[in-house]
Amino acid sequence: MTETLAGTGAAMDRRIERPHAKRRKRIVRGAILLAIVVVGVVLWLLMPGANALTVDAAAIRTGEVTRAPFRDFVPLRAEVAPLRTVFVTAISGGQVAEIATSDGVMVAAGTPLARLSNPSLELDVASRSADIAGQLSAISGQRLSVQTARQTSGRDVADARNALSKAQTLLAQKQVLFEKGIITRAAIDPVRQDVTFQTARVAALDTGMAQAGATLADQSAGIAATARQLRESLAMVRASLSALVLRAPVAGRLTAFTLQPGQTLKSGDPVGQIDSEGQWKLTADVDQYYLGRVRTGLAATADLDGRSYPMAVLKVLPQVTEGRFRIELAFRGAAPTGLNRGQTLDVRLVLGADRPAVVAPSGGWLDAGGTTAFVLDGDARAVRRAIVTGRRNPDQVEIVSGLAPGERIVTTALNTYAPFQTLLIR
């Protein structure tokens, strides 16, 4: 009986749960489970894929693709240079004995710039001049001999003709007397023989004189040529001495003239340069991307003090150095006044006429080659897309294919994003 009561009491002590408490527990468990699922989904969404990169929205810039006129030009920073520069060099070596002008002054053609001293050259010039003078004297003797020979030959011919004339006169007189019977044949025959002899003598002398004349003419021509060469040599020898005086080859402004008294120069050493004053050109370096499109004659404009001056490409130097090549531009018409060597000007090089095109903003994204772009898909994602670009200027790039007007692209440099195909923007 006791055991029965005890067992009954234990049964009566068991806790009885209310129905609404059970429901509350189930709701709490469900909420916890739902929260776990939501957190997991959010974490999954926030986790980038293998080819995706999460970037801060403030760290990127974007731009819109539009259809607009493409302005086909290249801005350049050009430097003023003389249109023509003539270099002055030392023809003969020597020591600077006297300086006649200074750097930066205007000089006329032929103006003495400096005088060199070279005793050994002066002695050599004197010796060679004396030698050439002696040869010229010998040439004069040869010319006199030729003239004497011509005179002698002419005198011999004249004497022979005179003797022939006398013999012929005497024969005519003897012939009259012979015909009248006053003299015999024995008296006239010697005279006839003398006429025959003198006639043959004149003929021989004429032939010899003609042959000698040709020889003497050749000798005279050779003597004249030799004399001319000797005089030219003498002029060159004396010119080497006059070359000790350095002169301005053209008129202009003397620059880079830094000679000092006592300085020693060798033949060919630079002395300075003469720049054309008031005639200028511009030199500028252009990105190698435009090498195939830049040619002589292309139009350009230079800006100075709020004014634009028309220019044209004068020369293209195709050697590429550090990704750039150099061009020279000339003013069309008068150059601006007040320009100075080394001054810089802003220049716009026109590559072609403006025409409508699909264009995108220029930016660092082109540094990767301009063959791909990240195109925004909504506000939170950008997907890499292959594109083809064409002409470029500092503000625009022509889109040949791959993008349409109205689309937006990431214009920030893409080097950091090179391995990725998708950007998740947060």
PyMOL commands that set and color helices and strands:
alter all, ss='L'
color gray80, all
select helices_A, chain A and resi 2-12+19-46+57-59+119-179+185-242+288-290+364-368+415-417
alter helices_A, ss='H'
color red, helices_A
select strands_A, chain A and resi 52-55+62-64+66-70+73-82+85-89+94-99+106-107+112-117+245-247+252-255+264-265+270-275+280-287+299-304+307-321+324-331+344-350+355-361+372-376+381-386+388-392+396-401+408-410+422-425
alter strands_A, ss='S'
color yellow, strands_A
deselect
rebuild
show_as cartoon
